[in-house]
Amino acid sequence: RLPFLLLLAFFDARVLGFFGRAFMVLSVPLGLVGGATGQVFFVRAAEARHGDGLAALTLRVYRRLLQVGLYPVLLLMLLGPDLFAFVFGQPWHTAGRYAVWIAPWLLLAALASPLSRLFDVLERQRADFATSVLLFLLQTGALVVGGLQGRPETALLLLGLAGVLGRLVQLGVLLHLAGVSLRDALAPVLRYALVSLPLLGLLYLSASHLSPPLHLGLALLSVPLYLGLGVWLDRRIA
């Protein structure tokens, strides 16, 4: 919650309100999925630790979280300002722009948060503390640098970049501790990106030919299509 405090220190309540709306729209659904997954993962990871299934379990959970979260986040990055303006009203267009900048950070946070139970399962509290300190320093530094420049856009862009960097490090440490290779970690990213990009390209090209309600409706319909294609591709590869 550090960004809320520092944004209010450097900017006015209007900027904080835009950021708060963007943050909640992204973090609440991602957090619900991540929180439920984390509770189950903790129990199963504790059992798998004593065998040889921890890496497979971690990779399976990581892959499912990525599959569920990647396309909706990319879709929000494509349509963010227009989507916010349509759902919440034109004054919230700026919040949609903020959402675009912080979406990758919050997606990685949703991936790393459930898997962070590995620190407890493997009794690696020092690694947990180190990555938490890194996240704190990166995000604080980004907000302070952006805040001193007096531009909320700069502050939030730097916050998003710092969050991505910190969460990538944390996620890399977690997957390494679980015994998941870099190749196995990158494979589902490429797989689901290949499914996502054609759908996003079609939505981008159709934006100028459809009315906003019809275009947003088509975007919502593309989510189950993406999930279905992802499941089909997983079964083909398996």
CYANA upper distance limits for C-alpha pairs under 8 A (distance plus 0.5 A):
  1 ARG  CA      5 LEU  CA      7.68
  2 LEU  CA      6 LEU  CA      6.88
  2 LEU  CA    140 THR  CA      8.09
  3 PRO  CA      7 LEU  CA      6.25
  3 PRO  CA    139 GLN  CA      8.38
  3 PRO  CA    140 THR  CA      8.37
  3 PRO  CA    143 LEU  CA      7.69
  4 PHE  CA      8 LEU  CA      6.80
  4 PHE  CA     16 LEU  CA      7.16
  4 PHE  CA     20 GLY  CA      8.11
  5 LEU  CA      9 ALA  CA      6.84
  6 LEU  CA     10 PHE  CA      6.79
  6 LEU  CA    143 LEU  CA      7.36
  6 LEU  CA    144 VAL  CA      8.08
  7 LEU  CA     11 PHE  CA      6.12
  7 LEU  CA     12 ASP  CA      8.21
  7 LEU  CA     15 VAL  CA      7.98
  7 LEU  CA     16 LEU  CA      6.70
  7 LEU  CA    143 LEU  CA      7.95
  7 LEU  CA    147 GLY  CA      7.89
  7 LEU  CA    152 PRO  CA      8.49
  8 LEU  CA     12 ASP  CA      6.31
  8 LEU  CA     13 ALA  CA      6.85
  8 LEU  CA     15 VAL  CA      8.40
  8 LEU  CA     16 LEU  CA      6.67
 10 PHE  CA    147 GLY  CA      5.91
 10 PHE  CA    148 LEU  CA      7.93
 10 PHE  CA    150 GLY  CA      7.84
 11 PHE  CA     15 VAL  CA      6.98
 11 PHE  CA     16 LEU  CA      8.06
 11 PHE  CA    147 GLY  CA      8.02
 11 PHE  CA    150 GLY  CA      8.15
 11 PHE  CA    152 PRO  CA      7.72
 12 ASP  CA     16 LEU  CA      7.18
 13 ALA  CA     17 GLY  CA      6.48
 14 ARG  CA     18 PHE  CA      6.86
 15 VAL  CA     19 PHE  CA      6.69
 15 VAL  CA    152 PRO  CA      7.62
 16 LEU  CA     20 GLY  CA      6.38
 17 GLY  CA     21 ARG  CA      6.70
 18 PHE  CA     22 ALA  CA      6.81
 18 PHE  CA     92 TRP  CA      7.46
 18 PHE  CA     94 THR  CA      7.13
 18 PHE  CA     95 ALA  CA      4.97
 18 PHE  CA     98 TYR  CA      7.88
 19 PHE  CA     23 PHE  CA      6.41
 19 PHE  CA     95 ALA  CA      6.58
 19 PHE  CA     98 TYR  CA      6.86
 19 PHE  CA     99 ALA  CA      8.12
 20 GLY  CA     24 MET  CA      6.54
 21 ARG  CA     25 VAL  CA      6.65
 21 ARG  CA     95 ALA  CA      6.97
 22 ALA  CA     26 LEU  CA      6.96
 22 ALA  CA     95 ALA  CA      5.87
 22 ALA  CA     96 GLY  CA      6.86
 22 ALA  CA     98 TYR  CA      6.85
 22 ALA  CA     99 ALA  CA      5.35
 23 PHE  CA     27 SER  CA      6.28
 23 PHE  CA     99 ALA  CA      7.35
 23 PHE  CA    102 ILE  CA      8.28
 24 MET  CA     28 VAL  CA      6.01
 25 VAL  CA     29 PRO  CA      7.85
 26 LEU  CA     30 LEU  CA      6.96
 26 LEU  CA     73 VAL  CA      8.49
 26 LEU  CA     99 ALA  CA      8.07
 26 LEU  CA    103 ALA  CA      7.52
 26 LEU  CA    106 LEU  CA      7.62
 27 SER  CA     31 GLY  CA      5.97
 27 SER  CA    106 LEU  CA      7.11
 28 VAL  CA     32 LEU  CA      6.62
 29 PRO  CA     33 VAL  CA      6.94
 30 LEU  CA     34 GLY  CA      6.57
 30 LEU  CA     69 GLY  CA      7.70
 30 LEU  CA    106 LEU  CA      8.48
 30 LEU  CA    107 LEU  CA      7.88
 30 LEU  CA    110 ALA  CA      6.33
 31 GLY  CA     35 GLY  CA      6.21
 31 GLY  CA    110 ALA  CA      6.84
 32 LEU  CA     36 ALA  CA      6.73
 33 VAL  CA     37 THR  CA      6.63
 34 GLY  CA     38 GLY  CA      6.40
 34 GLY  CA     65 LEU  CA      8.15
 34 GLY  CA    110 ALA  CA      6.22
 34 GLY  CA    111 LEU  CA      7.69
 34 GLY  CA    113 SER  CA      7.27
 34 GLY  CA    114 PRO  CA      6.05
 35 GLY  CA     39 GLN  CA      7.02
 35 GLY  CA    113 SER  CA      8.45
 35 GLY  CA    114 PRO  CA      6.99
 36 ALA  CA     40 VAL  CA      7.32
 37 THR  CA     41 PHE  CA      6.43
 37 THR  CA     61 VAL  CA      8.43
 37 THR  CA    114 PRO  CA      6.77
 38 GLY  CA     42 PHE  CA      6.50
 38 GLY  CA    113 SER  CA      7.95
 38 GLY  CA    114 PRO  CA      4.49
 38 GLY  CA    115 LEU  CA      7.23
 38 GLY  CA    117 ARG  CA      7.52
 39 GLN  CA     43 VAL  CA      7.37
 39 GLN  CA    114 PRO  CA      8.14
 40 VAL  CA     44 ARG  CA      6.91
 41 PHE  CA     45 ALA  CA      6.21
 41 PHE  CA     61 VAL  CA      8.19
 41 PHE  CA    114 PRO  CA      7.74
 41 PHE  CA    115 LEU  CA      8.09
 41 PHE  CA    117 ARG  CA      8.20
 42 PHE  CA     46 ALA  CA      6.65
 42 PHE  CA    117 ARG  CA      6.26
 42 PHE  CA    118 LEU  CA      7.87
 42 PHE  CA    121 VAL  CA      7.81
 43 VAL  CA     47 GLU  CA      7.06
 44 ARG  CA     48 ALA  CA      6.55
 45 ALA  CA     49 ARG  CA      6.43
 45 ALA  CA     54 LEU  CA      6.61
 45 ALA  CA     57 LEU  CA      7.72
 45 ALA  CA     58 THR  CA      8.27
 45 ALA  CA    118 LEU  CA      7.82
 45 ALA  CA    121 VAL  CA      7.38
 46 ALA  CA     50 HIS  CA      8.08
 46 ALA  CA    121 VAL  CA      6.13
 47 GLU  CA     51 GLY  CA      8.13
 48 ALA  CA     52 ASP  CA      7.16
 48 ALA  CA     53 GLY  CA      5.73
 48 ALA  CA     54 LEU  CA      5.47
 48 ALA  CA     57 LEU  CA      8.24
 49 ARG  CA     53 GLY  CA      7.65
 49 ARG  CA     54 LEU  CA      6.10
 49 ARG  CA    121 VAL  CA      8.04
 49 ARG  CA    122 LEU  CA      8.18
 53 GLY  CA     57 LEU  CA      6.57
 54 LEU  CA     58 THR  CA      6.52
 54 LEU  CA    178 ALA  CA      6.66
 54 LEU  CA    179 GLY  CA      8.17
 55 ALA  CA     59 LEU  CA      6.57
 55 ALA  CA    175 LEU  CA      8.48
 55 ALA  CA    178 ALA  CA      5.58
 55 ALA  CA    179 GLY  CA      5.65
 55 ALA  CA    180 VAL  CA      5.94
 56 ALA  CA     60 ARG  CA      6.58
 56 ALA  CA    180 VAL  CA      8.25
 57 LEU  CA     61 VAL  CA      6.77
 58 THR  CA     62 TYR  CA      6.53
 58 THR  CA    115 LEU  CA      7.85
 58 THR  CA    175 LEU  CA      7.94
 58 THR  CA    178 ALA  CA      7.27
 58 THR  CA    180 VAL  CA      8.12
 59 LEU  CA     63 ARG  CA      6.43
 59 LEU  CA    175 LEU  CA      8.42
 59 LEU  CA    180 VAL  CA      7.15
 59 LEU  CA    184 ASP  CA      8.19
 59 LEU  CA    185 ALA  CA      7.77
 60 ARG  CA     64 ARG  CA      6.73
 61 VAL  CA     65 LEU  CA      6.67
 62 TYR  CA     66 LEU  CA      6.62
 62 TYR  CA    111 LEU  CA      7.01
 62 TYR  CA    115 LEU  CA      8.17
 63 ARG  CA     67 GLN  CA      6.55
 63 ARG  CA    188 PRO  CA      6.72
 64 ARG  CA     68 VAL  CA      6.71
 65 LEU  CA     69 GLY  CA      6.54
 65 LEU  CA    110 ALA  CA      8.31
 65 LEU  CA    111 LEU  CA      6.66
 66 LEU  CA     70 LEU  CA      6.02
 66 LEU  CA    111 LEU  CA      7.31
 66 LEU  CA    188 PRO  CA      8.19
 66 LEU  CA    189 VAL  CA      7.92
 67 GLN  CA     71 TYR  CA      7.99
 67 GLN  CA    188 PRO  CA      8.39
 67 GLN  CA    192 TYR  CA      6.99
 67 GLN  CA    227 LEU  CA      7.98
 67 GLN  CA    230 GLY  CA      7.74
 68 VAL  CA     72 PRO  CA      8.20
 68 VAL  CA    227 LEU  CA      7.83
 69 GLY  CA     73 VAL  CA      6.71
 69 GLY  CA    107 LEU  CA      7.19
 70 LEU  CA     74 LEU  CA      6.70
 70 LEU  CA    107 LEU  CA      7.76
 70 LEU  CA    192 TYR  CA      7.99
 70 LEU  CA    193 ALA  CA      8.41
 71 TYR  CA     75 LEU  CA      6.41
 71 TYR  CA    192 TYR  CA      8.38
 71 TYR  CA    193 ALA  CA      8.45
 71 TYR  CA    196 SER  CA      6.43
 71 TYR  CA    223 VAL  CA      7.73
 71 TYR  CA    226 TYR  CA      7.85
 72 PRO  CA     76 LEU  CA      6.62
 72 PRO  CA    223 VAL  CA      7.38
 73 VAL  CA     77 MET  CA      6.74
 73 VAL  CA    103 ALA  CA      6.77
 73 VAL  CA    104 PRO  CA      7.87
 73 VAL  CA    107 LEU  CA      7.55
 74 LEU  CA     78 LEU  CA      6.78
 75 LEU  CA     79 LEU  CA      6.63
 75 LEU  CA     80 GLY  CA      8.21
 75 LEU  CA    200 LEU  CA      7.41
 75 LEU  CA    219 ALA  CA      8.13
 76 LEU  CA     80 GLY  CA      5.19
 76 LEU  CA     83 LEU  CA      8.17
 76 LEU  CA     99 ALA  CA      8.19
 76 LEU  CA    100 VAL  CA      7.37
 76 LEU  CA    103 ALA  CA      8.37
 77 MET  CA     99 ALA  CA      7.67
 77 MET  CA    100 VAL  CA      5.03
 77 MET  CA    101 TRP  CA      8.34
 77 MET  CA    103 ALA  CA      7.43
 78 LEU  CA    100 VAL  CA      8.20
 78 LEU  CA    200 LEU  CA      8.20
 78 LEU  CA    204 TYR  CA      8.18
 79 LEU  CA     83 LEU  CA      6.10
 80 GLY  CA     84 PHE  CA      6.57
 80 GLY  CA     96 GLY  CA      5.00
 80 GLY  CA     97 ARG  CA      6.66
 80 GLY  CA     99 ALA  CA      7.02
 80 GLY  CA    100 VAL  CA      6.60
 81 PRO  CA     85 ALA  CA      6.65
 81 PRO  CA     92 TRP  CA      8.34
 81 PRO  CA     93 HIS  CA      5.31
 81 PRO  CA     94 THR  CA      7.06
 81 PRO  CA     95 ALA  CA      7.50
 81 PRO  CA     96 GLY  CA      4.35
 81 PRO  CA     97 ARG  CA      5.63
 82 ASP  CA     86 PHE  CA      6.57
 82 ASP  CA     93 HIS  CA      7.10
 82 ASP  CA     96 GLY  CA      7.65
 83 LEU  CA     87 VAL  CA      6.61
 83 LEU  CA     96 GLY  CA      7.58
 83 LEU  CA    216 LEU  CA      7.74
 84 PHE  CA     88 PHE  CA      6.06
 84 PHE  CA     89 GLY  CA      7.42
 84 PHE  CA     90 GLN  CA      8.14
 84 PHE  CA     92 TRP  CA      6.44
 84 PHE  CA     93 HIS  CA      6.20
 84 PHE  CA     95 ALA  CA      7.49
 84 PHE  CA     96 GLY  CA      5.70
 85 ALA  CA     89 GLY  CA      5.02
 85 ALA  CA     90 GLN  CA      4.77
 85 ALA  CA     91 PRO  CA      7.30
 85 ALA  CA     92 TRP  CA      5.96
 85 ALA  CA     93 HIS  CA      5.29
 85 ALA  CA     96 GLY  CA      7.99
 86 PHE  CA     90 GLN  CA      7.34
 86 PHE  CA    212 PRO  CA      8.43
 86 PHE  CA    213 PRO  CA      8.45
 88 PHE  CA     92 TRP  CA      6.72
 89 GLY  CA     93 HIS  CA      8.03
 92 TRP  CA     96 GLY  CA      7.25
 93 HIS  CA     97 ARG  CA      7.18
 94 THR  CA     98 TYR  CA      6.86
 95 ALA  CA     99 ALA  CA      6.68
 96 GLY  CA    100 VAL  CA      7.02
 97 ARG  CA    101 TRP  CA      7.42
 98 TYR  CA    102 ILE  CA      7.07
 98 TYR  CA    153 GLU  CA      8.13
 98 TYR  CA    156 LEU  CA      7.53
 99 ALA  CA    103 ALA  CA      6.19
101 TRP  CA    156 LEU  CA      7.29
101 TRP  CA    157 LEU  CA      6.08
101 TRP  CA    160 GLY  CA      6.24
102 ILE  CA    106 LEU  CA      6.88
102 ILE  CA    156 LEU  CA      7.69
102 ILE  CA    157 LEU  CA      7.78
102 ILE  CA    159 LEU  CA      7.86
102 ILE  CA    160 GLY  CA      5.11
103 ALA  CA    107 LEU  CA      6.63
103 ALA  CA    160 GLY  CA      8.10
104 PRO  CA    108 LEU  CA      6.80
104 PRO  CA    160 GLY  CA      7.71
104 PRO  CA    164 VAL  CA      6.99
105 TRP  CA    109 ALA  CA      6.69
105 TRP  CA    160 GLY  CA      6.07
105 TRP  CA    161 LEU  CA      7.75
105 TRP  CA    163 GLY  CA      5.51
105 TRP  CA    164 VAL  CA      5.03
105 TRP  CA    167 ARG  CA      7.70
106 LEU  CA    110 ALA  CA      6.60
106 LEU  CA    163 GLY  CA      8.34
107 LEU  CA    111 LEU  CA      6.94
108 LEU  CA    112 ALA  CA      6.59
108 LEU  CA    164 VAL  CA      7.28
108 LEU  CA    167 ARG  CA      6.42
108 LEU  CA    168 LEU  CA      7.54
108 LEU  CA    171 LEU  CA      8.36
109 ALA  CA    113 SER  CA      6.26
109 ALA  CA    167 ARG  CA      6.62
110 ALA  CA    114 PRO  CA      7.71
111 LEU  CA    115 LEU  CA      7.48
111 LEU  CA    171 LEU  CA      8.14
112 ALA  CA    116 SER  CA      6.44
112 ALA  CA    167 ARG  CA      7.40
112 ALA  CA    170 GLN  CA      7.46
112 ALA  CA    171 LEU  CA      5.85
112 ALA  CA    174 LEU  CA      8.33
113 SER  CA    117 ARG  CA      8.19
115 LEU  CA    171 LEU  CA      8.45
115 LEU  CA    174 LEU  CA      7.35
116 SER  CA    120 ASP  CA      8.32
116 SER  CA    128 ASP  CA      8.29
116 SER  CA    174 LEU  CA      7.27
117 ARG  CA    121 VAL  CA      6.83
118 LEU  CA    122 LEU  CA      6.27
118 LEU  CA    123 GLU  CA      8.42
118 LEU  CA    124 ARG  CA      8.46
118 LEU  CA    174 LEU  CA      7.31
118 LEU  CA    177 LEU  CA      8.40
118 LEU  CA    178 ALA  CA      8.01
119 PHE  CA    123 GLU  CA      6.18
119 PHE  CA    124 ARG  CA      5.29
119 PHE  CA    125 GLN  CA      6.31
119 PHE  CA    127 ALA  CA      7.77
119 PHE  CA    128 ASP  CA      6.50
119 PHE  CA    174 LEU  CA      8.07
120 ASP  CA    124 ARG  CA      6.85
120 ASP  CA    125 GLN  CA      7.15
124 ARG  CA    128 ASP  CA      7.02
125 GLN  CA    129 PHE  CA      6.60
126 ARG  CA    130 ALA  CA      6.61
127 ALA  CA    131 THR  CA      6.69
128 ASP  CA    132 SER  CA      6.66
129 PHE  CA    133 VAL  CA      6.64
130 ALA  CA    134 LEU  CA      6.72
131 THR  CA    135 LEU  CA      6.71
131 THR  CA    166 GLY  CA      8.05
131 THR  CA    169 VAL  CA      7.98
131 THR  CA    170 GLN  CA      6.27
132 SER  CA    136 PHE  CA      6.71
133 VAL  CA    137 LEU  CA      6.63
134 LEU  CA    138 LEU  CA      6.55
134 LEU  CA    166 GLY  CA      7.01
135 LEU  CA    139 GLN  CA      6.56
135 LEU  CA    162 ALA  CA      8.35
135 LEU  CA    163 GLY  CA      7.48
135 LEU  CA    166 GLY  CA      5.59
135 LEU  CA    167 ARG  CA      7.80
136 PHE  CA    140 THR  CA      6.41
137 LEU  CA    141 GLY  CA      6.38
138 LEU  CA    142 ALA  CA      6.61
138 LEU  CA    162 ALA  CA      5.93
138 LEU  CA    163 GLY  CA      7.76
138 LEU  CA    166 GLY  CA      7.41
139 GLN  CA    143 LEU  CA      6.69
139 GLN  CA    159 LEU  CA      6.18
139 GLN  CA    162 ALA  CA      6.07
139 GLN  CA    163 GLY  CA      6.78
140 THR  CA    144 VAL  CA      6.59
141 GLY  CA    145 VAL  CA      6.54
142 ALA  CA    146 GLY  CA      6.57
142 ALA  CA    155 ALA  CA      7.05
142 ALA  CA    158 LEU  CA      5.68
142 ALA  CA    159 LEU  CA      5.76
142 ALA  CA    162 ALA  CA      6.94
143 LEU  CA    147 GLY  CA      6.18
143 LEU  CA    155 ALA  CA      5.71
143 LEU  CA    156 LEU  CA      7.70
143 LEU  CA    158 LEU  CA      7.45
143 LEU  CA    159 LEU  CA      6.47
144 VAL  CA    148 LEU  CA      6.51
144 VAL  CA    155 ALA  CA      8.10
145 VAL  CA    149 GLN  CA      7.09
145 VAL  CA    155 ALA  CA      7.53
146 GLY  CA    150 GLY  CA      7.27
146 GLY  CA    151 ARG  CA      6.99
146 GLY  CA    152 PRO  CA      7.46
146 GLY  CA    154 THR  CA      5.73
146 GLY  CA    155 ALA  CA      4.18
146 GLY  CA    156 LEU  CA      7.93
146 GLY  CA    158 LEU  CA      7.27
147 GLY  CA    151 ARG  CA      6.96
147 GLY  CA    152 PRO  CA      7.29
147 GLY  CA    154 THR  CA      8.37
147 GLY  CA    155 ALA  CA      6.17
149 GLN  CA    154 THR  CA      8.25
151 ARG  CA    155 ALA  CA      6.91
152 PRO  CA    156 LEU  CA      6.58
153 GLU  CA    157 LEU  CA      6.56
154 THR  CA    158 LEU  CA      6.57
155 ALA  CA    159 LEU  CA      6.55
156 LEU  CA    160 GLY  CA      6.57
157 LEU  CA    161 LEU  CA      6.82
158 LEU  CA    162 ALA  CA      6.50
159 LEU  CA    163 GLY  CA      6.47
160 GLY  CA    164 VAL  CA      6.66
161 LEU  CA    165 LEU  CA      6.75
162 ALA  CA    166 GLY  CA      6.60
163 GLY  CA    167 ARG  CA      6.46
164 VAL  CA    168 LEU  CA      6.47
165 LEU  CA    169 VAL  CA      6.88
166 GLY  CA    170 GLN  CA      6.78
167 ARG  CA    171 LEU  CA      6.37
168 LEU  CA    172 GLY  CA      6.44
169 VAL  CA    173 VAL  CA      6.70
170 GLN  CA    174 LEU  CA      6.75
171 LEU  CA    175 LEU  CA      6.65
172 GLY  CA    176 HIS  CA      6.55
173 VAL  CA    177 LEU  CA      6.63
174 LEU  CA    178 ALA  CA      6.80
175 LEU  CA    179 GLY  CA      6.75
175 LEU  CA    180 VAL  CA      5.62
175 LEU  CA    181 SER  CA      7.89
175 LEU  CA    185 ALA  CA      8.32
176 HIS  CA    180 VAL  CA      6.12
176 HIS  CA    181 SER  CA      7.33
180 VAL  CA    184 ASP  CA      7.03
180 VAL  CA    185 ALA  CA      7.32
181 SER  CA    185 ALA  CA      6.79
182 LEU  CA    186 LEU  CA      6.65
183 ARG  CA    187 ALA  CA      6.62
184 ASP  CA    188 PRO  CA      7.95
185 ALA  CA    189 VAL  CA      7.90
186 LEU  CA    190 LEU  CA      6.95
187 ALA  CA    191 ARG  CA      6.66
188 PRO  CA    192 TYR  CA      6.48
189 VAL  CA    193 ALA  CA      6.48
190 LEU  CA    194 LEU  CA      6.59
191 ARG  CA    195 VAL  CA      7.16
192 TYR  CA    196 SER  CA      6.56
192 TYR  CA    230 GLY  CA      7.05
193 ALA  CA    197 LEU  CA      6.42
194 LEU  CA    198 PRO  CA      7.74
195 VAL  CA    199 LEU  CA      7.78
195 VAL  CA    226 TYR  CA      7.22
195 VAL  CA    229 LEU  CA      7.46
195 VAL  CA    230 GLY  CA      7.29
196 SER  CA    200 LEU  CA      6.65
196 SER  CA    226 TYR  CA      7.21
197 LEU  CA    201 GLY  CA      6.42
198 PRO  CA    202 LEU  CA      6.74
199 LEU  CA    203 LEU  CA      6.82
199 LEU  CA    222 SER  CA      7.61
199 LEU  CA    226 TYR  CA      8.26
200 LEU  CA    204 TYR  CA      6.59
201 GLY  CA    205 LEU  CA      6.69
202 LEU  CA    206 SER  CA      6.54
203 LEU  CA    207 ALA  CA      6.65
203 LEU  CA    215 HIS  CA      8.03
203 LEU  CA    218 LEU  CA      8.33
203 LEU  CA    219 ALA  CA      7.32
206 SER  CA    210 LEU  CA      6.82
206 SER  CA    215 HIS  CA      7.97
207 ALA  CA    211 SER  CA      8.23
207 ALA  CA    212 PRO  CA      8.22
207 ALA  CA    215 HIS  CA      6.78
210 LEU  CA    214 LEU  CA      6.66
210 LEU  CA    215 HIS  CA      6.13
211 SER  CA    215 HIS  CA      6.51
212 PRO  CA    216 LEU  CA      6.55
213 PRO  CA    217 GLY  CA      6.56
214 LEU  CA    218 LEU  CA      6.63
215 HIS  CA    219 ALA  CA      6.73
216 LEU  CA    220 LEU  CA      6.79
217 GLY  CA    221 LEU  CA      6.82
218 LEU  CA    222 SER  CA      6.78
219 ALA  CA    223 VAL  CA      7.53
220 LEU  CA    224 PRO  CA      8.47
221 LEU  CA    225 LEU  CA      7.33
222 SER  CA    226 TYR  CA      6.54
223 VAL  CA    227 LEU  CA      6.85
224 PRO  CA    228 GLY  CA      6.54
225 LEU  CA    229 LEU  CA      6.67
226 TYR  CA    230 GLY  CA      6.55
227 LEU  CA    231 VAL  CA      6.73
228 GLY  CA    232 TRP  CA      6.68
229 LEU  CA    233 LEU  CA      6.55
230 GLY  CA    234 ASP  CA      6.66
231 VAL  CA    235 ARG  CA      6.82
232 TRP  CA    236 ARG  CA      6.75
233 LEU  CA    237 ILE  CA      6.69
234 ASP  CA    238 ALA  CA      6.50
